[in-house]
Amino acid sequence: MLSNATKGEGRAVLAAAFGVGFSCVITQVVLMREMLGAFAGNELVLGVVLGNWLLLMGLGTSLGRWFSAGRIAFGALPATLVFTAVLPFGQMVALRGMRQFVFQRGASTGVIETVIASFAVLLPYCIVAGLFLALACRALDVAGSAHGAGRVYALDSVGSVVGGALFSFVLVFWLDHFQALCVPAALSLMIAGWMAGEMMRPEVSGTAFGANAVRRKQWALAAKCAPCLTFLLAAGCVVWAWRWDPDAATSTLQFPAQSLLFSGYSPYGRLVVTSSGGQTNFYENGLLVAATPNIEAAEEAAHYAMAQRPEARKVLLIGGLLTGAAREVLRYDVAELDCVEMDPLVTATGKAFLPGEQADPRLRVIATDARRFVRQGRDQYDVIIVALPDPSTAQLNRFFTHEFFLEAHRRLNPGGVLSFAVGRYENYASAELAQVLSCVWRTVRRSFKEVRLLPGGRVYFVASDGPLRLEVAAALEKAGVQPRWVNRHYLQAVLAPDRLAAADRAAQQEGPVNRDFKPVLYFLHLRHWASQFQRLPGWLVAVMLAPAVYLLFLRGASGAIFASGFAGASLEVVLLLGMQVVAGAVYRQLGVVVTLFMAGLAAGALWGTRRRDANPGSLRRALGLLAAAVAGCAAVLPLLLSGLTRLNTGPSGETLAQAAIGLATFGIAFLAGAQFPVANALDAGARNAAVRLYTADFLGASAGALLTSTLLLPLIGVVGVCAVVGALNALAAAVLIRKVSLA
């Protein structure tokens, strides 16, 4: 199997490939969660981060072409493992201090800052990890082995599966981010020590000493000491993370001029509670989800809706527990108030720091995904209040779609009211805000006969099949409720006829309908957000389009691998969206999708390495058929997801839907993973073949992740994304099969 390394060294290389895959997936998840807090907190950030991650990994693998000798490559591998072990800790510190030392304090970060900063933070780790993959293939002398790179690819994928499953099901529940990073760091350091020991064994490297017995003994002693030293370094990382508590220490960098009251983790992310100027602030994944006291937000969320039905007896509140909206609703003569909060940690911290908010016996707090609760529940309500932030993420967008409004309509009693808010109106509706409002208007009008806009601090929509009133002040006074903020004087100003007319004109323009699998509102909100910053410079646009230019120069197997990487990343984003829609935003389910995807890649790569057919025509045909199969899956996927949404009406239907999405995830990943070793066997003997394939795979995946999450999915929906993926892979298949026929 190996030409330039012993069998022991070969086992060490494959173990290191497993370790790097294990390290990469945990480091990637941790850093992406941290970057949500460091930047804007929406999927645009995730798309940019994932795109930069894959791009830099591809650049790292391309550097492997400078290592021409397998022995040199093997000697460099332990150093790359040490770097992958220690670099993530520095990245964590950099991300948490970025707000204080790099960006203007208190200012929002735009697209340019996000792209540049994430690129700079990710660069050292990704370059080293990508270089490792190229070095590992070189150490196994890939040029002389048709399956060396395939084995590295497979073990790297297996390591990612194990790391993803361990983080999603174990580490996320028990460890903070610094402690979680200690796990892959310890593994990488111990494997590095093993590799160094293998490299320095006298029977491997001591031949240069000839008959010098003293030098040979010294070399043997060094081979024994190397694993011990790396073990001590790994133990030092663990002790540092537990005794010094860097998580708490660096949290003070992330929230300067605030007193840190609490920092904790749940399956849904990181929750931080701070105090400043007599105000208690709750941050989840870096986003300010509540600040108390915030009288305006609490009173507007509750009273605009309750003024429509002040006699309501049963109310559903989605979010708003920490802001005080529940307290305001309970000022009315309601019999029951159900409040749904997804994260149990939010409920627990709210009870600890705001004990009075949950003391009323009429309040029932439910910890579950609110979309699932609305879809599957049986209780009927007089009023449903959605007290959530703007649809700045795909997760939040689920509560502003045609499908959700239909589900909410079914849960309302005849004449019941739905209320929610989108955007802020400051006496002028910009073109971007008008597009957002018109999209929401067109969407909610499909489910309710009457819709009214109330341009307060935010633009509130109230919808019902019964009558709606704009005389909010009179309704509140008649009900005997006297808000501190939303009083008659305030309402006369914000609900003045000219403001109401201007908001209506903006909303009643022609606009698209927001749907679960075509989240155009999410895209419009991102465009509205991006309009607040300077436009992208030409050089940055050129960098983002570089993968498209790179594709023009690819031929044969490399082109198929680029298309495969693009398909894998794009369809994974689609499947994650599908899991959100049919199963709710439950972090463990999303972790299952990622783990199943990596398992499919590993299984496909292992299947591909077992092919012993070295005939170029047969290999080219197999690669073409795999690409065609990916194109077929892309064509069928929209039909599958559409069918699952209709099936998903109860617990059994949800379980079946999750199983179907999991099976689809595994199958698509299997087809993508199987192509790499087949392509490697096809290009066996070519100079730098493995490096070219790895680079094409990473750049294709980078383009797929970045374009799908930030542009294609919101703009053309699931059907459009699958059409693009299918066309690209069908083209790759046609080129390969045509070459077979011409031969």
N, C-alpha and C positions, 0 to 999 in steps of 0.2 A: 504493500500500500504506500509506503513512504520511500523516497529515494535519498533524501538528505537529512533524515532524522531517524533516531531509533524508535522502536515501538513504544518505549516509555515516554519519549518526548511527544510522540503522536497522541498518546492518551492524554498527556498534559495539555496539548493544544486544544483538543476537543473539549476537555473539561473547562479550559479557559473560555472557549466559545459559549459554553453553557453559562458560565459565570457572567460574561459580558451581556448576554441576553437577559439574564436575571437582573443584573444591575440596571440595564437600560430601561426596562419597563417600569421598575419602581422609581428610578430617578425621573423618568419622563412624567409619570403621574404626579409625583410630589411637586416637581417644578411647575407643571401646568396649573395645579391648584394654587401654588404660590403666586403665579403670574396673574391669575384672576384677581388677586388682591392687590398686586403691584400696579396693574393697569386698569382697564375699564370694566372688567368683570363680565363681558359678554363673549359669545362664541366667535366673534371676530378675533378676539385675543387668542382663543384656542386654535383657530385656523391659522393665524400668523405664526404662533408658536410651533404647531405641528409641522407647518410648511417649512419653517426655518430649521427645525430639528432634522427633518429628512434631507433637506438640501445640504446642510452641513455634514451629515453622515455621508452623503454621496461624495462631497468634496474630500472628506477624510479618506474614503476608500480609494479615491483617485490618486492620492499621494503614495499609495502602496506601489505604484509603478516604479518609484525611485529605488526600491529595495530589490535588487536583481538576484541576490543570493538567498537561498533558503536558510542557511546558517545565520546570516546577518538578521534576517527577519525573526528567527526564533530567539536570538539574543535580545531583540528589542521588545518582545512580547511582555516579559515581566514588568518592564517600566510602564508600558501602557496600562497594565492592570492596576498598578499602584496609582497612577493618575486618575483612572476612572473611580477608584475608591475614595480619594480625598477631594477631588474637584467639586463634587456636589455640595459639600459643606460650605465652601467658599461662595458658590453660586447662591445658596440660601441666604447667606449674610448680605451679599450684594443686592439681592432682590428686596430684602426687608429694609435696607438702608437707602435704597434708590430714591424713595419719596423725599427723604430728608436731604440727601447730598447731591442728587443729580437733577431731579425735576424741581420746578418751582413749587414750594410748599402750598398745598391747598388747591393747586390747579389741576384740571383734568388733562389726561394724556391723550393725544390724538393718534391717528394711524401712523404717522411718520415716527413719532416717539416710540410707539409700540414695536414697529418693525425693527428700528435701529437698536433699541435697548434689548429686546429679546434676542436679536442676532448676536449682539456683543456678549450677553450673559451665557448663551448656549454654546458659543463658538469653541471654547477650549475643550469642554467635555465631548461634544459631538465629533469634533475633528479627531480626537484621540480614539474614541470608540469606533468611528468609521475606519481609521487607520488600522486598528487592531484586526478588523475582519479581513482586510487586504493582507496584512502580515501573516495571519493565521493560514490563509490559503497559500501564501508563498512559502511558509514554513513546511507545509505538507507537500510542496513541490507540485502545485496544481498543473503546471505545464505538462507533466508526465503522467498525471492521473486524471481520468475522466470524471471522477466522483469526489475528489478532495474538497472542492468548493461546496459541493452539494452537502457533504457531511458537516462542514462548518455552518452552512445555512440552516441545516436541520437542527443541530445542537443549539445554535443561537435561538431558534424559534422555540425549542423545548424549554430553554431557560426562561424565555419570555412568558411562556404559559405558566410555569411554576411561580415565577415572580409576580405575575398579574393575579393569579389565584390567591397567593399568600397575602398580598397587599389588600385585595378586595374583601377577603373573608376573615382575615386574622389581624394583620398589622393595623388596619384603619380603625379597628375597635379598641386597640390597647396602647398604641404608641403615638407620640407626636411625630412631626415630620423629621426632625433631627434624629430621633431614635429609630425611625423606620429606615433612614438612610444608613444607619450603622449595620443593618443586616446585610445588604449587598456589599458594603465596604469590607466587612469582615470576611465574607466569602471570597471576594476578589483578592484581598491581601494574602489569604492562605493559599489560594491557587497560584498566586505570583511566587510565593515562597517555594511551593512544590516545583514550579517550572524552573526557578533559579537553581534548585537542588539538582534537577535532572540535567540542566545545562552544564553544571560544574562537576558532575561525576567524572572521576579520573578515566574510566573506560570510554567516556564520550569525548571529553575535551582535554584529557591529560596526556594525549599522545605527543603533544608538542614539547613535553618536558623530557621525553626520552627516558634515560636511565636515572634521572635526578629524583631519587626516592623522597627527599625532603620536600621538594616542591609538589610532588604528587600527594604527599600526606597533607600538606597545607591546603591544597585544592580540595581534597576530600573533606577536611574539617570545615572549609567554607561551605561546601555543599550541604553539610549537616546543619550548619548554623543558620543558613538562609531561611528555612521554614520556621525556625524558632523566632528569629527576629521579626518576621512578618506576623507571626501569631501574637507576639507582644504588642506590635503596632495595632493590630486589630482589637486586642483587649483594651488598649489605651483609648481607642475611639469610643468603645462602648462605655467605659468608665467616664470619659469626658461628657458624653451625651446625658448620662444619668445623674452625675454628681454636680456638674456645673450648670445644668439646665439652660442650654443655649437658646431653647425655644422662647422662654420667658425673657431672657436677656435681649434677644434681637427683636422681640415684639415692641419693646420700648422705642426702637429705632423706627419701626413702621408707623407708630402712632405718637409722634412727638407732641409735647405740650399737653398730653393727656395722661391721666393716672390709670394704669392698667388694673382693672378689677378682676378680670377672669379671662382665661384663654383655654379653650378646649376643642376637641375634635369629635366628630361624629361621622357616620357613613356618608353624610351629605356635605361635609366640608369642615372648615375651621370657623369657630365662633369666638369672637373677641368682644368683651364688654369693657368700656372705658368710661371715665368721668372727666368732664371739663366744664368749668363755669357753672356748676350746679346742674348740669345736664348729664343723663346717663345715655350712652351711645352703644348700640348693638351692631356689630359688623359681622356679616357672614360671607366668607370667601372674599373679604376686602370691601364688600359693598355695605353701605350704611342702610340697614333694613329698618331701623327704628331709632328714634332719638326722643327721649322723654325728659321733661314735658314738651310735646309738640301739639299744642291745642288746635292749631289750624287744621293739620292733617287728620287728627282724630275726629273733630267735629264735622268737617266737610264730608268725610267718608261715611259717617253715620247719618247725619241729619238731612242731607239731600235726598237720600233714599227713604228714610223713615217719614219725612214730610209728605211723601206721596201716599203712604199707608200708615198713619200714626196709630191706627187701631190694630196693627199686626200683632198676632199672638205667637207666631213661630218664625224665627229668623235664622238664616244661615250666613255666617261671616267667614269668608275665605281670607286668611291672613288678618293683620290688624290687631292681633292680641297685644303685642308689645307697644303699639302706638297709642293705645287707649281707646280705639274705636269700639271695642266691646263694652267698655264702661259707658260710653255715650249711648249705645243702643239700649243698654239696660235702664236708661232714664225713662224709657217708655214702658207702658204696661204690657210688656211681652211675657209670655208664660215660659218659653224656652228659647235659648240662644245657643246654637251649635257653632263652635269656632273650630275650624280645621287648620292646623299647622303641620306641615310635613315633617319637620325635624323635631324629635322629642327633646333634644338638647335645648332648643329655643324655648320650649314650654318650661323646662326645668329651670333654666336661668332666669326666665321671666318671673317665675314663682319666687325665686330666691331674691332677686333685686327689685321686683315690683309686686310684692305680695298682695297688695290690695286689688290688683287687676283681675285676679281669679277667685276672689272670695265669695262672690254672689252665687247662691245655690241654683239659680236659673241658668247659669253658664255651664256648658258641657264642652270641654276641650278634647278634640279628637286628633290624634297623631297619625296621620296617613296622608297619602297623596290626594289633594283636593279634587283633581280631575277624576280620579278613580271613585272617590266618594260620591261625586255628583252623578257619575255614570251608573254606578251599581246600587246606590242607595234607594230606599223605598219611601222615606219620609217626604212629605210635601211641606212647602214653606210659603209664607206670605211675602217675604222679602228675601232676596239673595244679594249680599253685598260682597263684591270682589275688591278687597283692600290690598292690592298688590302693586308693585312698581310698574313702570312702563314696560312694554314687551321688548326689552333690550336684549333678551336672550331667547333662544329657541324654546327653552323650558317655560319661560313666562308667556311666550307667544301662544302656548296651548290654551290659555284662558281668554283668548281674544279671537278665536276661530269660529267659523260657521258651525262646525260640529259641536263645539262647547256650548254655544248659544242655544242650539237645539236641545242639548242635554239639560241645560239650566231651565229652559222653557218647560220641559216635561216635569221638572221637580217643583214648579210653582203652582200654587192653587190658582183657580180662575181669577184673572185680574191682578195676579201677583206682579211684583216689580223686581227687575234686575238692575243693579247699579254698579258702575265701574268708572275708572278715570284713565285718561290717556293724554299725555303731553301737558304743557303749561302755556296758557294764553296771556300774553302781556299787552293787551290792546292792539295787537297786530298779529296776523297769521302769516308766517312766511310760507313760501311755496312748498317747502318740505313738510312743515306742520300741516298745511292744508291737505297734502296728499295722505298723511297719516290719518287725519280726521275723516276724510272722505272714504278711505278704505274701511275704517271701523264702522262708519255710518252704513255703507252698502252691505257690510257683513251682518250687522245686527238687525237691519231692516228685513232680512230674509226670514227671521225667526219671530219678530214681534211687530205688531200692527202700529204701535205708537213709540216714537223715540224722541227724546228731548235732550238738548245740550245745555249744561249749566257751567259757564266759564268762570269758575272760582279761582282758587290758587292753582288747581289743575282743571282740565276740561272734563267734567263729569257727564257721563251718559246715563240716563234713566230710561228703561224700556219696559213696556208692558202691553198686554192686549186690552187693558182697560184705560180709563182716562188718566192723564198726567197733568200736574199743575206746575206753573212757574211761580205762583205766589207762595214761596217757601216760608217767608216770615210770618204770614197770616196763619199758615198751617201749624207752625211751631207754637205760636201764641195760643191758638185754640187748643192744642194738646197740652198746654201748661208747661212746656219745656223752654227753658231760658238759657241758651248756650252763651258762653263768655265771648266767643269769637264770631260765630255765625249768628249775629244778631241782626235786627232790622236795618241798622245803619250800614253795616258791612254788605248785606244782601242788596240794598238799594244801589250800592256802588258797583258790585261785580255782576249783578243781574240787570243792569240798566238795559233799556231797549236797544241802544246802538251796539252794545257788546253782544247781546243775544243774537241780533241780526247778522253781525259780522261773523260770529262763530257758525251760525247756520249756513251762511253763504259758503264758507270754507268747506264745511262738511258735506254739503249737498252737491259738490262737483262730481263729475264722473270719476269713479275709482274702481279698483279691482276688489275681488272678494278674497278675504284671508281664510285659508283652509289649513287643515292639519298637515297635509303633504304638499302644500304650496304656500309656505309662510311668507307671503309678500309683505305683510305688515312688519315682520321682523326686519326685512331688507329695507323697507321705507324708514323705519326707525333708525337703523344703522346709518342710512344716508343722511337723515336729519342730524344725527349725532356727529357724523364726519363733516357736515357742512359748517360746524362751529370751529373747525381748525383749517389751517392752510392746506391747499391742494398738494397732492403728491408731486414731488419733483420728478423731472424726466428721468434722471438716473435711477431713481427707485422703481419707477414703472418698468424701465428696461431690465433691471435685476429680476423683478417678479415675472417678466415674460421670457426670461432666459431658458427655462425648460422647454418652451415651445420652439425656440430656435434650435436648441439641442436636439429635439426630436427630428428635425429636418436632416440631420447628419447621421442618423441611426440607420442601420441596415440589418436585415435578417433577424437573428436571435436577439440582438440588443433591442431592436424595435419592439419585438414581442414582449420582452421583459419590461420595457418602459410602459407599454399598454397594460400589462398585467399589474404593475405597481400602481398605475393610475386607477385601474378598476378596483383593486383591493381597497385603497384608501377611500375612494369615492363611495363605493357601495357600503363600506363600514359606517361612514357617516349617515347614509340613508337608513341602514339597519338600526343605528342608535336612535335616530329620529323615530323610526317605527316602534322601537321598544318604549320610548317615552310616551307615544300616543296610545298604544294598546295596553301598556302595563303600568303607566305612571312613572314619575321621575324618582324611582327608587335606585339608589346608588349601587346596591348589591346586584340588581338586575343588569344595570349598565356594565358593571364589572364582569358579569357573566358573558355579555356580548364580546367584550374585548378579549377575555380569556379564551372563549370558543374560537374567535378569529385566529388567535395565535396558535391554538391547538390544531386548527385546520391547516395553517401554514406549515407547522411541524410535520403533521401526518402526510401532507402532500409532498413535502421535501423528502421525507423518508421513503415514500413510494417511488419518487423519481430517482433516488440514488440506487434503487434495486434493479432498474432497467439495465440489462447487460447488452442490449443491441447497440452496436457501434456503427451501424450503417447510416451514413449521413442522410440519405433519403428517408429512411424509416424514422429517424429522430426528428427531421424537419416536418414530416407528416404528423407525428405525435404532438409536436409543439403547436402546429397549426390547428389540430383538432381541439387541444386544450384551450387555445385562444377563442375558437369558435364556441366552445362550451361556455366560456365566461360571457361571451356576447349573448348567448341564449338565456343565461341566468339573468342578465341585465334586462332582457326583454320581458321576462316572466315576473320579475320582482314587483313592479307596480300592481299587477293583478293580484299577487299574493297579499300585499299589504292592504289593498282595498278590500279584499275578502275578509281579512282578519279584523278590520274595524267593524264590519257588520256582524261578525261572529262574536265579538268581544262584548257580551252583554251580561255576564255573570262570572263568578269565580272559576267555574269549570271552563268557560269560554276563554277567560284570561290565561289560564294555565295552558290551554291548547295553543293560544296565540303566541305565548312566550316560547313554547317548545318549537313551533314552526319557525319563528324568527331565529332561534338558536340553531336549528338544523340548516336553515338557509345560510346563516353566518359561517358555519363550519364548512358547508359545501363550496361556497364561493372562495373561501380562503384555501381550501384543499386544492382547487383548480389553479389558483394563483401560485401557491407554494410548489406545486408539482412542476411548474414550468421552469423554475430556476435550475435544478439539476439536469433537466433534459437539455436546456440551452447550453449549460456548461459542458455537457458531454458532446454536443454538436460542435462547439468551438474548441474542443480539446486540442492542444498543441499550438493554438494561436497565441501570440505574445500578449500578455496582460489580459487574457480572456476573462478571468474571474473578476478582475478590477473593473473592466468595462461593464460586465453584467451587474455587479453590485451598484455601480454608479448609476446605470440606467434604471435599476429597480428603485433606488432611493429618490432620484429626481422625478420619476414618474409618480411615485407615492406622494412626494412633496407637492407637485402640481395638483394632484387629485385632492389632497387634503385642503390645500389653500383655496383653490377655486371653488370646490363644491361647498364648503362650509360658509364662505364669505360672499359668493356671487351666484353660482349656478343654482343651488338649492332654493334660496329665497326668490330668485328671479324666474326660473323656468320650472321649479318644482321637481318632485320625484320622477315624474314621467320624462321630463326633459333631461335630467341628469342621467337616467338609465339609458336614454337614447344616445347621448354623447358617448357614454362608456361602451355601449354595444357597438356603435359605429366604429370607434377606435380599435376595438379588439377584433371586430369582423374584418377590418382592413388589414390588420396584422396577420390574421388567419389566411386571408386571400393571397397575400404576398407569399407566405410560406408554402402554401399548397400549390400555387402557380409555379414556384421554383421546382417543386417535386415533379410536376407534369412536364416541365420543359426539360428536366434532366432525363 
